[in-house]
Structure formats: structure tokens, C-alpha cells
């Protein structure tokens, strides 16, 4: 047994305390980082939902839809109306949000978009003006006052992944974030099935690859355009319904997600839906990890800069398919 004088013993005690404090801090940082990454899964779900509809309209129709954020906002307002009037559960409002925004999207395609095919700059300006009009109409109907949507109790609370020795949760994820990613993956699966396992999906892919040849083979390209744009807007409405209880519902809320949706689409590539999933995961988790090390505004700047560099050296995105000339 070692024999310490009082000074040596005190120094040894302080060294042990410092080591224990360092280990505790390292453990706390690890659990905090793990929580941040798990929370990033919720961000991935939101990005996937918001980017999926945009990937459909832009990937198939080459429509630069700057009103995509407003369709997200309309889906949130449909959910708010269903809850306010019929006291409907959030989960039950999702089909109504899809149908409502899909109908508005079909009307938009018939009245505005159909006359602008092959004119991307005019389409960009038209959809930008449409976004202003939609916001103004919503303000006239609902006012600019913030609205709130209640989340159902069965997806409230947190799921503990790692528990401490005293029973306190060290790493956890909220049930609502799990619900978001589940809905996003479900809609991705349904969209993949419709595109690759149905006759309508084959026609959509034919129009996307060579519109003129598809028209020569008897495909009703006008109907395909109408259904495709309506479906993309309906997906945006589902995103709005799911997002509505995360933040307050207001006319400009969709603008917060428009840039993120475009980053997801251009990062993953507009020709394959798996690229939307990959882009959502990379941007969501990278943003969460960088925000942990620095802060959220810096993380968004770094991620945006990385996307710009990717577009510069790989403009087709991470995933793409060959098209016939």
C-alpha cells in the first residue's frame, strides 16, 4: 500500500476528481450528441415530406414551382379547419389535406401552368406571383393571426433509447418525430409503387423521359401533367398537415420549407426518388451534427454552401438516370 503525505494525498484526490469530471463531461457530450442525431431523424422526415412533392412536379414536369411552400401552408390550414369545425384527429385530417391541396393544384395546372410549358422563366415568375396571391387570399380568409393544431395524445411524449442507472432517460426521441418519419417513408413507398408498379406510373415515366415520343405512342400527356402536378401538390399538403402541430400555422409558414425542399431535390437528383431520401438524410443529419458542434445558423450556412459546391461539380445530383435524347 502506497504511503502518501497529506499534500500528495490531496493532489491525488484532486487528480481523481478531475478525471471523474472529465469522464462525466465526455459521457454527457456523447449522450447530448446522440440526442441531437435522433432529433435529426425528425428533420429528415420533414425534409423528405416537403421535398417529395417538389421532386414529382419538377422531376417529371420540369416546373420550377415557387408556390410549393404555399401548398404546404394550405395543407396545414386544411388540418386546422378539420380540427376546428369537426374536432377531427390529426391523423384523420391527412387525407383531407391531400385532397384539398391536390384539387387546388389541379385547378392551378389547368388555369396557369398548362399555358407555360417549355417556358421555365415565365413559369418561375408565374408561380412566384401565385405564391403571393395564395398568401393574400389566406390572410383575407383567416387573417394573419397565428393558428394552432393539437397533436393527438397517443403520439405525445418520448421514447427512451438509453436509460441511466437511476432510471432517467439519457437518450430519447419524441414519438411525434417518429410519426413524421413513418408518414414520410409511407408516402415515399406509395409514390414508388404508383410510379413503378402501375400502368399510370409507366405513362408518367414515359412522359418524363421523352414527352414527344410518349405523345406519339398515344399517351394523353395533358392528363398526365394534370394528375402529376395535382399529386405533387397533394404531397405538399400532407407535409403541411404533419408539420402543422410542430409550429404555428400562418400564411408565410411555407416559405420556411421552400429552400430546404429545393436543396433536398437538387442534392439527391430530380430523376430518382431514392435521391430525395438520400438528400433528406444527408442534409438533415449534417445540419443536426454541425448545429451540435457550432450553432444552428452556422450549420444552415455550412450545409447550404456544401449544396452549392455539390451543384457546381455534380449538377445532376447524387442520383440520376440516363434519358433518351
C-alpha positions in Angstrom: 0.0 0.0 0.0 1.3 3.4 -1.0 2.2 5.9 1.7 1.2 9.5 0.8 2.0 12.5 2.9 -1.0 14.9 3.3 0.0 17.1 0.3 0.5 14.2 -2.0 -2.8 12.7 -0.9 -4.6 15.9 -1.6 -3.0 16.2 -5.0 -4.0 12.6 -5.8 -7.6 13.3 -4.7 -7.8 16.3 -6.9 -6.5 14.4 -9.9 -9.1 11.7 -9.3 -11.8 14.3 -9.2 -10.6 15.9 -12.4 -10.5 12.6 -14.2 -14.0 11.8 -13.0 -15.3 15.2 -14.1 -13.7 14.7 -17.5 -15.3 11.3 -17.9 -18.7 12.7 -16.8 -18.4 15.6 -19.3 -17.4 13.3 -22.1 -20.3 11.0 -21.3 -22.7 13.9 -21.2 -21.4 15.2 -24.5 -21.9 11.8 -26.1 -25.5 11.5 -24.9 -26.2 15.0 -26.0 -24.8 14.3 -29.4 -26.8 11.1 -29.7 -30.0 13.0 -28.8 -29.1 15.6 -31.4 -28.7 12.9 -34.1 -32.0 11.3 -33.1 -33.7 14.6 -33.3 -32.2 14.9 -36.7 -34.4 12.0 -37.8 -37.4 14.2 -37.3 -35.7 16.8 -39.6 -35.1 14.1 -42.1 -38.8 13.2 -42.1 -39.8 16.9 -42.6 -37.3 17.3 -45.4 -38.5 14.1 -47.1 -42.1 15.1 -46.9 -41.5 18.6 -48.2 -39.1 17.5 -51.0 -41.1 14.6 -52.2 -43.9 16.6 -53.8 -41.4 19.0 -55.4 -39.4 16.1 -56.8 -42.6 14.9 -58.5 -43.6 18.2 -60.1 -40.0 19.3 -61.0 -38.7 15.8 -61.9 -41.5 14.9 -64.2 -42.8 18.2 -65.5 -39.7 20.4 -65.1 -41.9 23.0 -63.4 -40.0 25.4 -61.1 -42.8 25.7 -58.6 -42.0 28.6 -56.2 -45.5 28.2 -54.8 -44.7 24.8 -53.3 -44.4 26.3 -49.8 -47.9 27.8 -50.1 -49.3 24.3 -50.9 -47.6 23.1 -47.7 -49.3 26.1 -45.9 -52.7 25.2 -47.4 -52.4 21.6 -46.1 -51.8 23.0 -42.6 -54.8 25.2 -42.9 -57.0 22.3 -44.1 -55.9 20.4 -40.9 -56.7 23.4 -38.8 -60.2 23.7 -40.3 -60.9 20.0 -39.8 -59.9 20.2 -36.2 -61.8 23.5 -35.6 -65.1 22.5 -37.3 -65.3 18.7 -36.8 -62.9 18.2 -33.9 -61.1 15.7 -36.1 -57.9 13.8 -35.0 -54.7 15.0 -36.7 -54.2 11.6 -38.3 -57.7 11.7 -39.9 -57.1 15.1 -41.4 -54.2 13.9 -43.6 -56.4 12.5 -46.4 -58.4 15.8 -46.4 -55.2 17.8 -46.6 -54.1 15.7 -49.6 -57.4 16.0 -51.4 -57.8 19.7 -50.7 -54.3 20.7 -51.9 -54.5 18.2 -54.9 -57.7 19.9 -56.1 -56.2 23.4 -55.8 -53.1 22.0 -57.6 -55.2 20.6 -60.4 -57.0 23.9 -60.8 -53.6 25.7 -60.9 -52.3 23.4 -63.6 -55.4 23.9 -65.7 -55.5 27.7 -65.4 -51.8 28.7 -65.1 -49.2 26.0 -65.6 -50.6 24.4 -68.7 -50.1 27.6 -70.7 -46.4 27.9 -69.7 -44.9 24.5 -70.6 -41.5 25.0 -72.2 -41.1 28.5 -70.8 -39.2 28.0 -67.5 -38.6 31.7 -66.7 -42.2 32.6 -67.2 -43.2 29.6 -65.1 -40.9 30.7 -62.3 -42.4 34.2 -62.3 -46.0 32.9 -62.5 -45.6 30.5 -59.6 -43.9 33.3 -57.6 -46.8 35.5 -58.2 -49.2 32.7 -57.4 -47.5 32.2 -54.0 -48.1 35.9 -53.2 -51.8 35.6 -54.3 -52.3 32.5 -52.2 -50.8 34.1 -49.1 -53.0 37.2 -49.7 -56.2 35.1 -50.1 -55.4 33.1 -46.9 -54.8 36.3 -45.0 -58.2 37.7 -46.2 -60.0 34.5 -45.1 -58.2 33.6 -41.9 -56.4 36.8 -41.1 -52.7 36.9 -40.2 -53.3 35.7 -36.7 -51.4 32.5 -35.7 -53.4 29.3 -35.6 -52.6 26.2 -33.6 -53.1 22.5 -34.3 -53.3 19.9 -31.5 -51.2 16.7 -31.8 -53.0 13.5 -30.7 -52.1 12.3 -27.2 -51.1 8.8 -28.4 -48.0 10.3 -30.2 -47.1 12.7 -27.4 -44.1 12.1 -25.1 -40.7 10.5 -25.7 -39.3 7.0 -26.3 -36.3 6.3 -24.1 -33.5 4.7 -26.0 -30.7 4.7 -23.3 -31.5 4.9 -19.6 -29.2 6.0 -16.8 -28.5 3.9 -13.7 -31.1 6.0 -11.8 -33.8 5.4 -14.4 -33.6 8.8 -16.0 -33.6 8.8 -19.8 -30.2 9.8 -21.3 -31.1 9.4 -25.0 -34.6 9.7 -26.2 -36.7 10.6 -29.3 -40.2 12.0 -29.3 -43.0 9.9 -30.6 -44.1 12.7 -32.9 -40.7 12.8 -34.7 -41.1 9.0 -35.2 -44.6 9.6 -36.5 -43.2 12.2 -39.0 -40.6 9.8 -40.4 -43.1 7.0 -40.6 -45.5 9.1 -42.6 -42.7 10.3 -44.9 -41.5 6.7 -45.6 -45.1 5.6 -46.1 -45.7 8.3 -48.7 -42.3 7.5 -50.4 -43.3 3.8 -50.6 -46.8 4.7 -52.0 -45.2 7.0 -54.6 -42.6 4.4 -55.6 -45.4 1.8 -56.0 -47.5 4.2 -58.2 -44.6 5.1 -60.4 -43.1 1.7 -60.9 -45.9 -0.8 -60.4 -48.9 0.7 -62.1 -49.8 1.5 -65.8 -50.3 5.2 -64.9 -46.8 5.3 -63.4 -45.3 3.9 -66.6 -47.0 6.6 -68.6 -45.7 9.2 -66.1 -42.2 7.9 -66.5 -42.5 7.9 -70.3 -43.6 11.5 -70.3 -40.7 12.4 -68.0 -38.2 10.7 -70.3 -39.5 11.8 -73.7 -42.7 13.8 -73.9 -43.0 13.9 -77.7 -42.4 10.2 -78.1 -45.0 9.4 -75.4 -47.5 11.6 -77.2 -46.8 9.8 -80.4 -47.5 6.5 -78.7 -50.9 7.6 -77.6 -50.2 8.8 -74.1 -52.5 11.7 -73.0 -49.8 14.0 -71.8 -52.2 16.7 -70.8 -53.9 14.3 -68.4 -50.6 13.0 -67.1 -49.5 16.6 -66.4 -52.7 17.4 -64.6 -52.5 14.3 -62.4 -48.8 14.6 -61.7 -49.0 18.3 -60.6 -52.1 17.6 -58.5 -50.3 14.6 -56.8 -47.2 16.7 -56.1 -49.3 19.4 -54.6 -51.2 16.8 -52.6 -48.0 15.5 -51.1 -47.1 19.1 -50.1 -50.5 19.2 -48.4 -49.7 16.1 -46.4 -46.4 17.7 -45.4 -48.3 20.8 -44.1 -50.7 18.6 -42.2 -47.9 16.8 -40.4 -45.9 19.9 -39.8 -48.9 21.9 -38.5 -48.6 20.8 -34.9 -44.8 21.4 -34.8 -45.2 25.1 -35.2 -47.9 27.7 -35.5 -50.0 27.8 -38.7 -49.7 31.2 -40.5 -49.7 32.4 -44.2 -45.9 32.7 -44.6 -45.1 29.4 -42.9 -44.5 27.6 -46.2 -41.6 29.9 -47.1 -39.6 28.4 -44.3 -39.6 25.0 -46.0 -39.3 26.0 -49.7 -35.5 26.5 -49.7 -34.9 23.3 -47.8 -37.2 21.3 -50.2 -35.2 22.6 -53.2 -31.9 21.7 -51.5 -33.1 18.2 -51.0 -34.2 17.8 -54.6 -31.1 19.2 -56.2 -28.8 17.3 -53.8 -30.4 13.9 -54.4 -31.2 14.4 -58.1 -34.5 15.0 -59.7 -34.8 11.8 -61.6 -34.9 9.2 -58.8 -37.0 9.2 -55.7 -34.2 7.4 -53.8 -32.2 10.6 -54.3 -34.8 12.6 -52.3 -34.4 10.1 -49.4 -30.6 10.4 -49.6 -30.7 14.1 -49.9 -33.1 14.4 -46.9 -30.9 12.2 -44.7 -27.6 13.9 -45.6 -28.9 17.5 -45.1 -31.0 16.7 -42.0 -28.3 14.8 -40.1 -25.5 17.1 -41.3 -27.5 20.0 -40.0 -28.1 18.3 -36.7 -24.4 17.3 -36.2 -23.0 20.7 -37.2 -25.5 22.5 -35.0 -24.3 20.5 -32.0 -20.7 21.5 -32.6 -21.4 25.1 -33.5 -24.9 26.5 -33.7 -28.0 26.3 -35.8 -27.5 29.4 -38.1 -23.9 28.4 -38.8 -25.0 24.9 -39.5 -27.5 26.1 -42.1 -24.9 28.3 -43.8 -22.4 25.4 -44.0 -25.0 23.0 -45.3 -26.1 25.5 -48.0 -22.5 26.1 -49.0 -21.9 22.3 -49.3 -25.0 22.0 -51.5 -23.8 24.8 -53.8 -20.4 23.1 -54.1 -22.2 19.8 -55.0 -24.3 21.5 -57.6 -21.1 23.1 -59.1 -19.3 19.8 -59.5 -22.2 17.4 -59.9 -25.2 19.4 -61.3 -27.3 16.2 -61.8 -27.2 15.5 -58.1 -26.2 12.3 -56.3 -28.6 10.1 -58.2 -29.7 10.4 -61.8 -30.9 8.3 -64.7 -29.9 8.4 -68.4 -32.5 9.9 -70.7 -33.0 9.4 -74.4 -32.3 12.5 -76.5 
